[in-house]
Amino acid sequence: MPDKCTHANMVIANTMTEIESAFYDIESIKNDIREIQYDLSSLDKKLHEITGRLREIQASLGQICPLPDSFSSREDPHKSVPL
C-alpha cells in the first residue's frame, strides 16, 4: 500500500508541476498577444495617416487635372477593425 501511495503522490506532484508550467506558458502567450496588439495598433495609426495623406494628394491632383468620380472614395477614412 505505501508504494501505491508514494506513486500516487509522485503523480500528483508531477501533474501540479506541469500545470504550474502551463500557467507560465499562458502568461507568456498573453504577453506576446499584448505586444502584437500594440504593434497592430501602431500599424493601424500609421496606415490611417498614410490614407489621409493620400486623400490630400488625390484632392490636389483633382484640382490639377480632371478625375472621374470613380476615383473618389466613398468609405469612411477612419474605418478600422477593433483589436
N, CA, C and O atoms as a MOPAC input file, in Angstrom:
PM7 MOZYME 1SCF
protein

 N      0.81300 1    -1.20300 1     0.00000 1
 C      0.00000 1     0.00000 1     0.00000 1
 C      0.84900 1     1.25700 1     0.00000 1
 O      0.52000 1     2.19500 1    -0.72600 1
 N      1.94200 1     1.33000 1     0.78700 1
 C      2.75500 1     2.55200 1     0.76600 1
 C      3.32600 1     2.84800 1    -0.61600 1
 O      3.45400 1     4.01200 1    -0.99500 1
 N      3.67500 1     1.79600 1    -1.38100 1
 C      4.20900 1     2.03500 1    -2.72600 1
 C      3.17900 1     2.71400 1    -3.61800 1
 O      3.51500 1     3.60500 1    -4.39900 1
 N      1.93000 1     2.29000 1    -3.50000 1
 C      0.87100 1     2.90500 1    -4.29600 1
 C      0.65600 1     4.35100 1    -3.86800 1
 O      0.41800 1     5.22300 1    -4.70400 1
 N      0.74200 1     4.60200 1    -2.56200 1
 C      0.57700 1     5.96900 1    -2.05800 1
 C      1.72500 1     6.85500 1    -2.53200 1
 O      1.51000 1     8.00100 1    -2.92700 1
 N      2.93300 1     6.32500 1    -2.49100 1
 C      4.09800 1     7.08100 1    -2.95000 1
 C      3.96800 1     7.38900 1    -4.43800 1
 O      4.23400 1     8.50600 1    -4.88200 1
 N      3.55800 1     6.38600 1    -5.19300 1
 C      3.37900 1     6.57800 1    -6.63400 1
 C      2.29300 1     7.62800 1    -6.91100 1
 O      2.48300 1     8.51800 1    -7.74000 1
 N      1.16500 1     7.51500 1    -6.21800 1
 C      0.07300 1     8.47600 1    -6.40100 1
 C      0.53800 1     9.88400 1    -6.04100 1
 O      0.20400 1    10.84700 1    -6.73100 1
 N      1.30500 1    10.00300 1    -4.96300 1
 C      1.82000 1    11.30600 1    -4.55000 1
 C      2.75000 1    11.88200 1    -5.61500 1
 O      2.70400 1    13.08000 1    -5.89700 1
 N      3.59300 1    11.03600 1    -6.20700 1
 C      4.50600 1    11.48800 1    -7.26100 1
 C      3.72300 1    11.93400 1    -8.50000 1
 O      4.05600 1    12.93900 1    -9.12700 1
 N      2.68800 1    11.18000 1    -8.83900 1
 C      1.86700 1    11.53900 1    -9.99900 1
 C      1.20800 1    12.89600 1    -9.76900 1
 O      1.18900 1    13.74100 1   -10.66400 1
 N      0.66900 1    13.10300 1    -8.56500 1
 C      0.03100 1    14.37800 1    -8.23800 1
 C      1.04900 1    15.51200 1    -8.28000 1
 O      0.76900 1    16.57600 1    -8.83100 1
 N      2.22500 1    15.29200 1    -7.70200 1
 C      3.26400 1    16.32800 1    -7.68800 1
 C      3.70100 1    16.67600 1    -9.11000 1
 O      3.86200 1    17.85100 1    -9.43900 1
 N      3.89000 1    15.67000 1    -9.94400 1
 C      4.28400 1    15.91300 1   -11.34000 1
 C      3.19000 1    16.66000 1   -12.10000 1
 O      3.47200 1    17.55600 1   -12.89600 1
 N      1.95400 1    16.28500 1   -11.84700 1
 C      0.83200 1    16.95600 1   -12.50100 1
 C      0.77000 1    18.42100 1   -12.09000 1
 O      0.56200 1    19.29600 1   -12.93100 1
 N      0.95000 1    18.68900 1   -10.80800 1
 C      0.93700 1    20.06900 1   -10.32400 1
 C      2.07200 1    20.87300 1   -10.95000 1
 O      1.88300 1    22.04200 1   -11.28300 1
 N      3.24100 1    20.26900 1   -11.11500 1
 C      4.37400 1    20.94000 1   -11.74700 1
 C      4.05500 1    21.27000 1   -13.20500 1
 O      4.36300 1    22.36100 1   -13.68400 1
 N      3.43800 1    20.32100 1   -13.90100 1
 C      3.06900 1    20.55900 1   -15.29600 1
 C      2.01900 1    21.65700 1   -15.41500 1
 O      2.07400 1    22.47200 1   -16.33600 1
 N      1.06600 1    21.68200 1   -14.49000 1
 C      0.03700 1    22.72400 1   -14.50600 1
 C      0.66800 1    24.08400 1   -14.24500 1
 O      0.32600 1    25.06400 1   -14.90800 1
 N      1.57800 1    24.15200 1   -13.29200 1
 C      2.26200 1    25.41600 1   -12.99900 1
 C      3.05000 1    25.89500 1   -14.21800 1
 O      3.06500 1    27.08600 1   -14.52700 1
 N      3.69400 1    24.96900 1   -14.89600 1
 C      4.43000 1    25.31000 1   -16.11200 1
 C      3.47000 1    25.83500 1   -17.18100 1
 O      3.79500 1    26.77100 1   -17.91100 1
 N      2.29400 1    25.22900 1   -17.26600 1
 C      1.29500 1    25.68200 1   -18.23700 1
 C      0.84900 1    27.10900 1   -17.92300 1
 O      0.63100 1    27.90000 1   -18.84100 1
 N      0.70900 1    27.44800 1   -16.63600 1
 C      0.34800 1    28.81500 1   -16.25800 1
 C      1.39600 1    29.80400 1   -16.76200 1
 O      1.04800 1    30.86600 1   -17.27900 1
 N      2.67200 1    29.46600 1   -16.61500 1
 C      3.73400 1    30.35200 1   -17.10800 1
 C      3.67200 1    30.48000 1   -18.62800 1
 O      3.86600 1    31.56400 1   -19.17700 1
 N      3.39900 1    29.36600 1   -19.29800 1
 C      3.26900 1    29.40900 1   -20.75800 1
 C      2.11000 1    30.31000 1   -21.17500 1
 O      2.23000 1    31.08700 1   -22.12200 1
 N      0.99600 1    30.20400 1   -20.46700 1
 C     -0.17300 1    31.03100 1   -20.76800 1
 C      0.15600 1    32.50800 1   -20.57600 1
 O     -0.20600 1    33.33100 1   -21.41600 1
 N      0.83100 1    32.85300 1   -19.49200 1
 C      1.20800 1    34.25000 1   -19.24900 1
 C      2.13000 1    34.76200 1   -20.34800 1
 O      2.00700 1    35.90200 1   -20.79400 1
 N      3.05200 1    33.91100 1   -20.77900 1
 C      3.96600 1    34.29200 1   -21.85500 1
 C      3.19200 1    34.55600 1   -23.14900 1
 O      3.46300 1    35.52700 1   -23.85600 1
 N      2.23900 1    33.69200 1   -23.44800 1
 C      1.42200 1    33.86600 1   -24.64800 1
 C      0.59800 1    35.14500 1   -24.54700 1
 O      0.48100 1    35.88400 1   -25.52400 1
 N      0.02600 1    35.41200 1   -23.37200 1
 C     -0.75600 1    36.63700 1   -23.18000 1
 C      0.11400 1    37.87300 1   -23.39700 1
 O     -0.33600 1    38.85100 1   -23.99400 1
 N      1.34900 1    37.83400 1   -22.91900 1
 C      2.26700 1    38.96300 1   -23.13600 1
 C      2.58400 1    39.13100 1   -24.61800 1
 O      2.63800 1    40.25200 1   -25.12500 1
 N      2.79100 1    38.02100 1   -25.30300 1
 C      3.04200 1    38.08400 1   -26.74800 1
 C      1.85100 1    38.70200 1   -27.47900 1
 O      2.02800 1    39.51700 1   -28.38500 1
 N      0.64700 1    38.31400 1   -27.08600 1
 C     -0.56200 1    38.85400 1   -27.71500 1
 C     -0.66200 1    40.35000 1   -27.46600 1
 O     -1.02800 1    41.10100 1   -28.37000 1
 N     -0.34100 1    40.79700 1   -26.24600 1
 C     -0.37900 1    42.23300 1   -25.94600 1
 C      0.59800 1    42.99400 1   -26.84000 1
 O      0.27600 1    44.06800 1   -27.35000 1
 N      1.78800 1    42.43400 1   -27.02600 1
 C      2.78000 1    43.08000 1   -27.88900 1
 C      2.28300 1    43.14700 1   -29.33300 1
 O      2.46200 1    44.15900 1   -30.01200 1
 N      1.66600 1    42.07300 1   -29.79200 1
 C      1.13200 1    42.05700 1   -31.15300 1
 C      0.01800 1    43.08900 1   -31.28800 1
 O     -0.05500 1    43.79000 1   -32.29700 1
 N     -0.85700 1    43.18900 1   -30.27500 1
 C     -1.93100 1    44.18400 1   -30.31800 1
 C     -1.35700 1    45.59300 1   -30.37100 1
 O     -1.86200 1    46.44400 1   -31.10400 1
 N     -0.30600 1    45.84300 1   -29.60100 1
 C      0.33100 1    47.16400 1   -29.62400 1
 C      0.89200 1    47.44600 1   -31.01500 1
 O      0.70800 1    48.53400 1   -31.56000 1
 N      1.58100 1    46.45200 1   -31.58500 1
 C      2.14900 1    46.62500 1   -32.92500 1
 C      1.05000 1    46.86700 1   -33.96200 1
 O      1.20400 1    47.70600 1   -34.85000 1
 N     -0.05500 1    46.13200 1   -33.84700 1
 C     -1.15400 1    46.31500 1   -34.79200 1
 C     -1.80500 1    47.68000 1   -34.63100 1
 O     -2.18700 1    48.30300 1   -35.62200 1
 N     -1.93400 1    48.14900 1   -33.40700 1
 C     -2.49800 1    49.48500 1   -33.17700 1
 C     -1.60400 1    50.55100 1   -33.79100 1
 O     -2.08400 1    51.50500 1   -34.40300 1
 N     -0.30400 1    50.37900 1   -33.62100 1
 C      0.65200 1    51.32200 1   -34.19600 1
 C      0.57200 1    51.29600 1   -35.72300 1
 O      0.57100 1    52.34700 1   -36.36400 1
 N      0.50600 1    50.11800 1   -36.29200 1
 C      0.38900 1    49.98500 1   -37.74400 1
 C     -0.91700 1    50.59800 1   -38.23000 1
 O     -0.93500 1    51.28300 1   -39.25300 1
 N     -2.00700 1    50.36100 1   -37.51200 1
 C     -3.30100 1    50.93100 1   -37.87700 1
 C     -3.22300 1    52.45300 1   -37.91000 1
 O     -3.73600 1    53.08100 1   -38.83700 1
 N     -2.59000 1    53.04400 1   -36.91200 1
 C     -2.44700 1    54.50400 1   -36.85200 1
 C     -1.64100 1    55.01100 1   -38.04900 1
 O     -2.01800 1    55.99700 1   -38.68300 1
 N     -0.54300 1    54.34000 1   -38.35300 1
 C      0.29900 1    54.75800 1   -39.47900 1
 C     -0.45400 1    54.64200 1   -40.80400 1
 O     -0.33900 1    55.51100 1   -41.66900 1
 N     -1.22400 1    53.56400 1   -40.95600 1
 C     -1.98200 1    53.39200 1   -42.19300 1
 C     -3.06100 1    54.46100 1   -42.33700 1
 O     -3.32700 1    54.92300 1   -43.44600 1
 N     -3.68300 1    54.85900 1   -41.22800 1
 C     -4.66400 1    55.95000 1   -41.28300 1
 C     -3.98600 1    57.25300 1   -41.69400 1
 O     -4.54200 1    58.02500 1   -42.47500 1
 N     -2.78800 1    57.49900 1   -41.16900 1
 C     -2.04700 1    58.70700 1   -41.54300 1
 C     -1.70900 1    58.69400 1   -43.02700 1
 O     -1.85500 1    59.70700 1   -43.71100 1
 N     -1.25700 1    57.54900 1   -43.52200 1
 C     -0.91100 1    57.42600 1   -44.93900 1
 C     -2.15500 1    57.61700 1   -45.80200 1
 O     -2.11200 1    58.32000 1   -46.81100 1
 N     -3.26000 1    56.99200 1   -45.40400 1
 C     -4.50500 1    57.13100 1   -46.15900 1
 C     -4.95900 1    58.58300 1   -46.19300 1
 O     -5.39100 1    59.07700 1   -47.23400 1
 N     -4.86500 1    59.26600 1   -45.05900 1
 C     -5.23300 1    60.68500 1   -45.01300 1
 C     -4.37700 1    61.51200 1   -45.94500 1
 O     -4.88100 1    62.37600 1   -46.66200 1
 N     -3.08800 1    61.24800 1   -45.93600 1
 C     -2.17000 1    61.99000 1   -46.81500 1
 C     -2.46400 1    61.69200 1   -48.28300 1
 O     -2.43600 1    62.59400 1   -49.12000 1
 N     -2.74800 1    60.42500 1   -48.59400 1
 C     -3.08400 1    60.07000 1   -49.97600 1
 C     -4.37300 1    60.75300 1   -50.42400 1
 O     -4.49000 1    61.14900 1   -51.58400 1
 N     -5.33100 1    60.89500 1   -49.52800 1
 C     -6.57400 1    61.60400 1   -49.86800 1
 C     -6.28000 1    63.07600 1   -50.16300 1
 O     -6.85600 1    63.65600 1   -51.08400 1
 N     -5.38500 1    63.67400 1   -49.38300 1
 C     -4.99200 1    65.06500 1   -49.63800 1
 C     -4.32700 1    65.19400 1   -51.00300 1
 O     -4.61300 1    66.12000 1   -51.76100 1
 N     -3.43500 1    64.25400 1   -51.30600 1
 C     -2.75000 1    64.26900 1   -52.60300 1
 C     -3.76100 1    64.06900 1   -53.72700 1
 O     -3.68800 1    64.73000 1   -54.76300 1
 N     -4.70300 1    63.15500 1   -53.51700 1
 C     -5.71800 1    62.90100 1   -54.53100 1
 C     -6.57500 1    64.14500 1   -54.75500 1
 O     -6.91800 1    64.46000 1   -55.89400 1
 N     -6.92200 1    64.85000 1   -53.68800 1
 C     -7.71200 1    66.08000 1   -53.82000 1
 C     -6.92600 1    67.13800 1   -54.58600 1
 O     -7.48100 1    67.83200 1   -55.43800 1
 N     -5.64000 1    67.26100 1   -54.28600 1
 C     -4.79500 1    68.22300 1   -55.01100 1
 C     -4.68500 1    67.84000 1   -56.47700 1
 O     -4.72900 1    68.70300 1   -57.35400 1
 N     -4.54200 1    66.56500 1   -56.73800 1
 C     -4.45900 1    66.08600 1   -58.11200 1
 C     -5.74900 1    66.40500 1   -58.86300 1
 O     -5.72000 1    66.74200 1   -60.04600 1
 N     -6.87900 1    66.29500 1   -58.16800 1
 C     -8.16500 1    66.61100 1   -58.78200 1
 C     -8.27700 1    68.06900 1   -59.18000 1
 O     -9.03500 1    68.40100 1   -60.09200 1
 N     -7.53600 1    68.95300 1   -58.51100 1
 C     -7.54200 1    70.36600 1   -58.87600 1
 C     -6.65300 1    70.62800 1   -60.08800 1
 O     -6.88000 1    71.57700 1   -60.83800 1
 N     -5.64300 1    69.78500 1   -60.27400 1
 C     -4.70600 1    69.96600 1   -61.38400 1
 C     -5.26200 1    69.36500 1   -62.67100 1
 O     -5.20900 1    69.99200 1   -63.72900 1
 N     -5.78600 1    68.16700 1   -62.57900 1
 C     -6.33300 1    67.51300 1   -63.76100 1
 C     -7.66200 1    66.84600 1   -63.39100 1
 O     -7.83800 1    66.37800 1   -62.26600 1
 N     -8.58800 1    66.80700 1   -64.34500 1
 C     -9.90400 1    66.22500 1   -64.04600 1
 C     -9.80100 1    64.72200 1   -63.79100 1
 O     -9.12900 1    63.99100 1   -64.51900 1
 N    -10.47500 1    64.29600 1   -62.75700 1
 C    -10.50400 1    62.87100 1   -62.42400 1
 C    -11.94400 1    62.38000 1   -62.46900 1
 O    -12.85400 1    63.09300 1   -62.04600 1
 N    -12.16000 1    61.18300 1   -62.97200 1
 C    -13.52500 1    60.63000 1   -62.96200 1
 C    -14.00600 1    60.45000 1   -61.51500 1
 O    -13.20200 1    60.27600 1   -60.60000 1
 N    -15.32000 1    60.49500 1   -61.32800 1
 C    -15.88900 1    60.33400 1   -59.99000 1
 C    -15.57100 1    58.97700 1   -59.37800 1
 O    -15.60800 1    58.82900 1   -58.15700 1
 N    -15.26300 1    57.99600 1   -60.19800 1
 C    -14.99900 1    56.65400 1   -59.66800 1
 C    -13.75600 1    56.62200 1   -58.78600 1
 O    -13.58200 1    55.68600 1   -58.00600 1
 N    -12.89200 1    57.62400 1   -58.89700 1
 C    -11.68700 1    57.64500 1   -58.07800 1
 C    -11.94300 1    58.20100 1   -56.68200 1
 O    -11.13200 1    58.00800 1   -55.77600 1
 N    -13.05600 1    58.88300 1   -56.50900 1
 C    -13.32500 1    59.42500 1   -55.18100 1
 C    -13.82600 1    58.30100 1   -54.28500 1
 O    -14.68100 1    57.50800 1   -54.67800 1
 N    -13.29600 1    58.24900 1   -53.10700 1
 C    -13.63000 1    57.16700 1   -52.18600 1
 C    -14.90500 1    57.49600 1   -51.43000 1
 O    -15.12000 1    58.63400 1   -51.01300 1
 N    -15.73700 1    56.49700 1   -51.26000 1
 C    -16.97500 1    56.68500 1   -50.52700 1
 C    -16.90000 1    56.06100 1   -49.13600 1
 O    -17.86100 1    56.15300 1   -48.37300 1
 N    -15.80000 1    55.43900 1   -48.79700 1
 C    -15.65900 1    54.79900 1   -47.49000 1
 C    -15.19900 1    55.78500 1   -46.43700 1
 O    -14.58600 1    56.81000 1   -46.73500 1
 N    -15.50800 1    55.44800 1   -45.20600 1
 C    -15.07100 1    56.25300 1   -44.07000 1
 C    -13.55200 1    56.15200 1   -43.95300 1
 O    -13.03100 1    55.04400 1   -43.82500 1
 N    -12.82100 1    57.27200 1   -43.99400 1
 C    -11.35500 1    57.21300 1   -43.93300 1
 C    -10.83200 1    56.75100 1   -42.57800 1
 O     -9.66300 1    56.38800 1   -42.45200 1
 N    -11.69100 1    56.76400 1   -41.57000 1
 C    -11.25500 1    56.35300 1   -40.23200 1
 C    -11.75800 1    54.96600 1   -39.86600 1
 O    -11.67700 1    54.55000 1   -38.71000 1
 N    -12.27500 1    54.26000 1   -40.85100 1
 C    -12.79700 1    52.92300 1   -40.60300 1
 C    -11.64800 1    51.98900 1   -40.23600 1
 O    -10.62200 1    51.95000 1   -40.91500 1
 N    -11.83400 1    51.25000 1   -39.16600 1
 C    -10.84000 1    50.25200 1   -38.78200 1
 C    -11.55400 1    49.11000 1   -38.08400 1
 O    -12.73500 1    49.19200 1   -37.74800 1
 N    -10.81000 1    48.06000 1   -37.88000 1
 C    -11.34900 1    46.89100 1   -37.19700 1
 C    -10.84100 1    46.90600 1   -35.76900 1
 O     -9.63200 1    47.01000 1   -35.56000 1
 N    -11.71900 1    46.80500 1   -34.77200 1
 C    -11.24800 1    46.80700 1   -33.38600 1
 C    -10.37600 1    45.59500 1   -33.09500 1
 O    -10.61200 1    44.50300 1   -33.61200 1
 N     -9.38200 1    45.80400 1   -32.27200 1
 C     -8.49200 1    44.70400 1   -31.89600 1
 C     -9.04500 1    43.94600 1   -30.72000 1
 O     -8.43100 1    42.98200 1   -30.26200 1

